[in-house]
């Protein structure tokens, strides 16, 4: 990996030095027995199995046969650990754009791909990393998203804003789908779960039918069976993902039309 600014590497947090291969020469202390990627992968495994609340410096260290204090040779804080595990969960983007693919197809492909990553690791939507993306894989995802607009007339400010809108929608869609239990056949999560619902075993639609007063909630009473009654959870997730992306892409298309008129 090329080192863009080795002289300034010492100013970076420890986890970024390790992730980017920018460790300053002459660093004192024993050589780490694990890689930063192993630290991140261990944290991801815990979060995937038990939720991000189960991730702690002590727990990750123990899973790797390390002491808690030794983990601070890799990360300076829990926020840094979250940043590392988020980067490991994201992985390198698997998407490659065709040389003649249009911006809409590119951005649609990017949105679906990042949705699949978030769905595999739904805790990513809520984990607090302490700042914007600075780790290699997440920066690569951002680069790929911005490059979806190559050969368009959008300014870079507009490209970043459009990408943020798409990413925010995808993140919110994953969070809502998981928290409402719609991905798991629509079963309402048990009391005490993230969604905090009390009716165990009932679908979301069935629960609504029990609590909605048609006089007070006429639109929901009439519309919920049509909107939520067909298909399984996976079909719901996919159809709503493409529906939402389509709306956003239509809006970005209108923005592009304005940009073309400017030029």
C-alpha positions as CSV (number, residue, x, y, z in Angstrom):
1,X,0.0,0.0,0.0
2,X,1.4,3.4,-0.9
3,X,2.0,5.7,2.0
4,X,0.5,9.2,1.0
5,X,2.1,11.1,3.9
6,X,4.4,9.1,6.1
7,X,5.8,12.2,7.8
8,X,2.3,13.0,9.3
9,X,1.4,9.4,10.2
10,X,2.4,9.9,13.9
11,X,-0.5,12.3,14.2
12,X,-3.0,9.6,13.4
13,X,-4.8,7.5,16.0
14,X,-3.2,4.1,16.5
15,X,-6.0,2.2,14.8
16,X,-5.7,4.3,11.7
17,X,-2.0,3.9,11.5
18,X,-2.4,0.1,11.7
19,X,-5.4,-0.1,9.2
20,X,-3.7,2.0,6.6
21,X,-0.2,0.6,7.1
22,X,1.2,3.9,8.2
23,X,2.9,2.9,11.4
24,X,5.7,5.4,12.1
25,X,9.3,4.0,11.9
26,X,11.1,3.5,15.1
27,X,8.0,2.9,17.3
28,X,9.0,1.6,20.7
29,X,7.5,-1.3,22.5
30,X,7.0,-5.0,21.7
31,X,5.7,-6.0,18.3
32,X,1.9,-6.7,18.4
33,X,1.0,-10.4,18.5
34,X,-2.2,-9.9,16.6
35,X,-3.2,-7.8,13.6
36,X,-5.7,-5.0,13.7
37,X,-7.9,-7.0,11.3
38,X,-8.0,-9.9,13.8
39,X,-9.1,-7.4,16.5
40,X,-11.9,-6.1,14.3
41,X,-13.0,-9.6,13.2
42,X,-13.2,-10.8,16.8
43,X,-15.4,-7.8,17.7
44,X,-17.6,-8.4,14.6
45,X,-18.2,-12.0,15.6
46,X,-19.3,-10.9,19.1
47,X,-21.6,-8.2,17.7
48,X,-23.2,-10.5,15.1
49,X,-23.9,-13.2,17.7
50,X,-24.9,-11.1,20.7
51,X,-25.4,-7.5,19.6
52,X,-23.0,-4.6,19.7
53,X,-23.8,-4.1,23.4
54,X,-21.8,-7.2,24.2
55,X,-18.7,-5.8,22.6
56,X,-16.2,-4.5,25.1
57,X,-12.4,-4.2,25.2
58,X,-12.3,-7.0,27.9
59,X,-14.5,-9.3,25.9
60,X,-12.6,-8.9,22.6
61,X,-9.3,-9.3,24.3
62,X,-10.4,-12.5,26.0
63,X,-11.6,-13.9,22.8
64,X,-8.2,-13.5,21.3
65,X,-6.2,-14.7,24.4
66,X,-5.0,-11.2,25.1
67,X,-5.2,-9.0,28.2
68,X,-7.5,-6.0,28.2
69,X,-4.5,-3.7,28.6
70,X,-2.7,-5.2,25.6
71,X,-5.7,-4.2,23.4
72,X,-4.7,-0.6,23.9
73,X,-1.6,-1.2,21.8
74,X,-4.1,-1.4,18.9
75,X,-6.9,0.9,19.7
76,X,-7.0,4.0,22.0
77,X,-10.7,3.8,22.9
78,X,-13.9,1.9,22.5
79,X,-14.9,4.3,19.7
80,X,-11.8,3.3,17.8
81,X,-12.7,-0.4,18.3
82,X,-16.1,0.3,16.9
83,X,-14.4,2.0,13.9
84,X,-12.2,-1.0,13.3
85,X,-15.0,-3.5,13.6
86,X,-17.2,-1.5,11.3
87,X,-14.5,-1.4,8.7
88,X,-14.0,-5.2,9.0
89,X,-17.7,-5.8,8.7
90,X,-18.0,-3.6,5.6
91,X,-15.1,-5.3,3.8
92,X,-13.8,-4.1,0.5
93,X,-16.5,-3.1,-2.0
94,X,-17.3,-6.1,-4.3
95,X,-18.9,-3.7,-6.9
96,X,-17.2,-2.9,-10.2
97,X,-18.8,-0.5,-12.6
98,X,-18.9,-1.3,-16.3
99,X,-17.1,1.3,-18.5
100,X,-20.3,2.4,-20.1
101,X,-22.7,2.0,-17.2
102,X,-24.9,5.0,-16.5
103,X,-24.9,6.9,-13.2
104,X,-28.3,5.5,-12.2
105,X,-27.3,1.9,-12.7
106,X,-24.1,2.5,-10.8
107,X,-25.8,4.2,-7.8
108,X,-28.5,1.5,-7.7
109,X,-25.8,-1.2,-7.7
110,X,-23.9,0.7,-4.9
111,X,-27.1,1.1,-2.8
112,X,-28.1,-2.5,-3.0
113,X,-24.5,-3.7,-2.2
114,X,-24.2,-1.5,0.9
115,X,-27.7,-2.6,2.0
116,X,-26.6,-6.2,1.9
117,X,-23.6,-5.4,4.1
118,X,-25.8,-3.5,6.6
119,X,-28.3,-6.3,6.6
120,X,-25.6,-8.9,7.4
121,X,-24.4,-6.7,10.3
122,X,-27.5,-4.6,11.3
123,X,-25.6,-3.1,14.3
124,X,-23.6,-1.0,11.9
125,X,-26.5,1.4,11.6
126,X,-26.3,2.3,15.3
127,X,-22.7,1.9,16.4
128,X,-21.0,5.1,17.4
129,X,-17.5,5.4,15.8
130,X,-16.8,8.9,17.0
131,X,-16.6,10.5,13.6
132,X,-17.0,10.2,9.8
133,X,-15.5,7.3,7.9
134,X,-11.7,7.3,7.9
135,X,-10.9,3.6,7.7
136,X,-9.8,1.9,4.4
137,X,-12.8,-0.2,3.5
138,X,-15.4,2.5,4.4
139,X,-13.4,5.1,2.5
140,X,-13.3,2.8,-0.5
141,X,-17.1,2.5,-0.4
142,X,-17.4,6.2,-0.3
143,X,-15.0,6.6,-3.2
144,X,-17.0,4.1,-5.2
145,X,-20.2,5.9,-4.4
146,X,-18.9,9.3,-5.5
147,X,-17.5,7.8,-8.7
148,X,-21.0,6.6,-9.6
149,X,-21.4,10.2,-10.8
150,X,-18.4,10.2,-13.1
151,X,-19.2,11.9,-16.5
152,X,-22.2,13.8,-14.9
153,X,-22.4,17.6,-14.5
154,X,-22.9,17.4,-10.8
155,X,-20.5,19.3,-8.6
156,X,-18.6,17.3,-6.0
157,X,-20.7,18.9,-3.3
158,X,-23.9,17.7,-5.0
159,X,-22.3,14.2,-5.5
160,X,-21.5,13.9,-1.8
161,X,-24.9,15.2,-0.8
162,X,-26.7,12.8,-3.1
163,X,-24.6,9.8,-1.9
164,X,-25.3,10.8,1.7
165,X,-29.1,10.7,1.0
166,X,-28.8,7.3,-0.5
167,X,-26.7,5.9,2.3
168,X,-29.0,7.4,5.0
169,X,-32.0,5.8,3.4
170,X,-30.4,2.4,3.2
171,X,-29.2,2.6,6.8
172,X,-32.7,3.7,8.0
173,X,-34.4,1.0,5.9
174,X,-32.2,-1.7,7.4
175,X,-32.7,-0.4,10.9
176,X,-36.5,-0.2,10.6
177,X,-36.9,-3.6,9.0
178,X,-34.8,-5.3,11.6
179,X,-36.3,-3.4,14.6
180,X,-39.9,-4.1,13.6
181,X,-39.2,-7.8,12.9
182,X,-40.5,-7.5,9.4
183,X,-37.5,-9.5,8.0
184,X,-38.4,-12.5,10.2
185,X,-41.8,-13.2,8.7
186,X,-43.2,-10.1,10.4
187,X,-43.2,-11.5,13.9
188,X,-43.3,-8.8,16.5
189,X,-40.1,-8.9,18.6
190,X,-40.4,-9.9,22.3
191,X,-40.7,-7.3,25.0
192,X,-37.3,-6.0,25.9
193,X,-36.0,-6.4,22.4
194,X,-34.9,-3.3,20.4
195,X,-38.4,-2.8,19.1
196,X,-39.8,-3.1,22.6
197,X,-43.1,-4.7,21.5
198,X,-45.2,-6.8,23.9
199,X,-47.1,-9.2,21.6
200,X,-44.9,-12.2,21.1
201,X,-45.5,-14.5,18.0
202,X,-48.0,-12.2,16.2
203,X,-47.2,-10.6,13.0
204,X,-46.9,-6.8,12.8
205,X,-50.1,-6.7,10.7
206,X,-52.0,-9.0,13.1
207,X,-50.9,-6.8,16.1
208,X,-52.1,-3.7,14.3
209,X,-55.5,-5.3,13.6
210,X,-55.9,-5.9,17.4
211,X,-55.1,-2.3,18.5
212,X,-56.3,-0.1,15.7
213,X,-59.7,1.7,16.0
214,X,-61.0,2.3,12.5
215,X,-62.6,5.5,13.5
216,X,-59.4,6.9,14.9
217,X,-57.0,5.4,12.4
218,X,-59.0,5.0,9.2
219,X,-55.9,5.2,6.8
220,X,-53.9,2.6,8.7
221,X,-56.9,0.3,9.1
222,X,-57.6,0.4,5.4
223,X,-54.0,0.6,4.1
224,X,-52.0,-1.7,6.3
225,X,-53.3,-5.0,4.9
226,X,-52.4,-3.8,1.4
227,X,-49.0,-2.5,2.3
228,X,-47.9,-5.2,4.7
229,X,-50.0,-8.2,4.0
230,X,-48.2,-9.8,1.0
231,X,-44.9,-11.6,0.8
232,X,-42.3,-12.7,3.3
233,X,-39.9,-10.5,5.2
234,X,-37.1,-10.8,2.6
235,X,-39.4,-9.9,-0.2
236,X,-40.6,-6.9,1.8
237,X,-37.0,-5.8,2.5
238,X,-36.0,-6.0,-1.2
239,X,-39.2,-4.4,-2.7
240,X,-39.1,-1.5,-0.2
241,X,-35.4,-1.1,-0.8
242,X,-35.8,-0.8,-4.6
243,X,-38.9,1.4,-4.2
244,X,-37.1,3.9,-1.9
245,X,-34.0,3.9,-4.1
246,X,-36.1,4.5,-7.1
247,X,-37.6,7.6,-5.5
248,X,-34.2,8.9,-4.6
249,X,-32.7,8.2,-8.0
250,X,-35.6,10.1,-9.7
251,X,-34.8,13.1,-7.5
252,X,-31.1,12.9,-8.3
253,X,-32.1,12.6,-12.0
254,X,-34.0,15.9,-11.6
255,X,-30.9,17.4,-10.0
256,X,-28.8,16.2,-12.9
257,X,-31.2,17.8,-15.4
258,X,-30.7,21.2,-13.6
259,X,-26.9,20.7,-13.6
260,X,-27.0,19.9,-17.4
261,X,-28.9,23.2,-18.0
262,X,-26.3,25.1,-16.1
263,X,-23.7,23.8,-18.5
